[in-house]
């Protein structure tokens, strides 16, 4: 994969998917639980394992990560494109004397096939968008659960402080 393809694919990913991508190793294949530990160590993120698996699936579909054995993931290496023009002598380009052929008119069947192809591509993009929305919903649900737990702790502290203030004589 070239750096430009990698950059373009990462721009289409969610923020959590980009963090998961950074935690996936290049040299060896890891399980999602290992990736979760690396993610927690590097970004202090407490993403759920299901969210990480969803991100890994999206990264595999984007071509950024490969699933080697079942449920073991490894990042695709990024390489510069190889150019072989250095060893070939330069030859002047000849001008083309023939005119380009006019594109023949498409038949109705070909037009329908093109439309079906475009619709299929749009459907795949919609499915990917739905997965990303689901990932975001899971992250929001985790944050709400964490906030509810913290709120419960604060209300318990408030109750304790009220009982202590009532017990202390003035």
N, C-alpha and C positions, 0 to 999 in steps of 0.2 A: 504494500500500500504506500502511496506517495504521501508526503506531508500535506499537500493541498487536499487530497481526498480525505485524509484523517481529520483535518480542520473542518471541512465541510460536513462530515458525518457527525462530529462532536457538536457543531452548532445546532443540529437538529435534535440533540438529546436534552433531557432535563438536567437540572443542576445536580440532583442526587445521582443520576446516571453518570455524569462527568466525574463525580467523586469516586464512584464505584470503579469507573474505568481507570482512574489513577491508582487504585489499590490493586488492580489485577496485574500479576507479574508477567514479564515477557518470556523469561527463560524456562519456567516450569508451570505446570497446570495445577491450580488450586481449587479446592471445594468452596462452595459459597460461605461456609462457616469460617474458613480461613480468611477469606476476603473480608468478611464482616469484622473479624478481629483486627486485620490490618487497617481497615477503614476507621475503626474506633480508635486505634493507636495514632493514626496520622491526622485525622480531622476531628477527633472526639465526637464523632457522629454516632448516634444510637439508633440507626436505621434498623427496622425489623428485617428478619431474614427473608420474609416473603417479598418485601420491597426490593431487597438486593437481588433476589432471583428474577424478579420482573425486570429490573434494570439490566441484568446480565442477558436476559432473553432479547431485550431491545438492542443491546450492544452487539449480540450475535447477528441479529437481523440487519443491523447497519454495517456489518462486516468489520467491526473494530475488534471483536473478541471471537475466539474459536473455542468450541466445546470439544476437547480432545477425547478422553474417555468420557463416559456418561457422567455428567455433573462435575466435571473438572474443566476449569476455564483458564485460558491463556490469551494474553494480548497479542494481536497481530503486529509483527515488526513493521516499522515505518522505514522505508528506504528511499533514497533519492533515485529518480529514474536514470537508467544507464543510457548513455549516448555513445554511439559507435562511429561518429563522423570524424573523429580525430585521426584515424589511420587511412581514411580514403582520400585520394587526391580530389581536389575541387574540379568540377567540370561545369562549364557554363550551361545554363538552362536553355533549352531550345524553346522557341515560341511555338505555341500550338497553332497550326493553320486551320484546323477543322473547328467548326462551330459546335458548341455543346448541343446535344440532342435535346429537343423540347420534351418536357415531361409529358407522357401520354396521359390523357384524361382518365381519371380513376373510375372504375365501374362502381355500381351501387353496392356490390358485394364487398369490394375492397374498402369503400367508405364505411360500411357497417363494421367490417373487421377492425378498421382503425378506431372507430368509436368504441367498440367493445374493449379494445386494448386500453384506451384512455380511461374507460370506466373501471376496468380491472385495477389499473394503477391508482386511480382515485380511491377505490375501495380499500386497497392495501394501506394507503396513507391514512384513511379514516380509522382503520383498525389500529394502526400505530398510535394515532392521536387518542383513541379510546383507551389504549393501554397506558399512555402517559397520564391521562386524566385519572385513571384508576390508581396509578402510583401516587399521584399528588393527593388524592383522597385518602389513601392509606397514611401518608405522612401527616396530613391534617388531623386525621383521627388519632394518631399517636400523640400529636402535640396537645390535642384536647384532653386526652386521657391523662397526660402528664400534668396539665394545668388543673384538672379536676382533683388529682391526687394532692397537688400542692395547696389548693384551696381548702381541701378537707383538713390538711395539717394546720393551716392558718386558723380555721374556725375552731379546731380543738385547742389551739394555743390561746385564742381569744376567750373561750369558755373557761379555761384554766386560770387565766389572768383575772377574769371576773370573780371566780370563786375565791381566789386568793385575796382580792381586794375587799371582798365582803367579810372574810374571816379575820382580817387584821383590824384591831380596834384603832379608832382615830384619836 
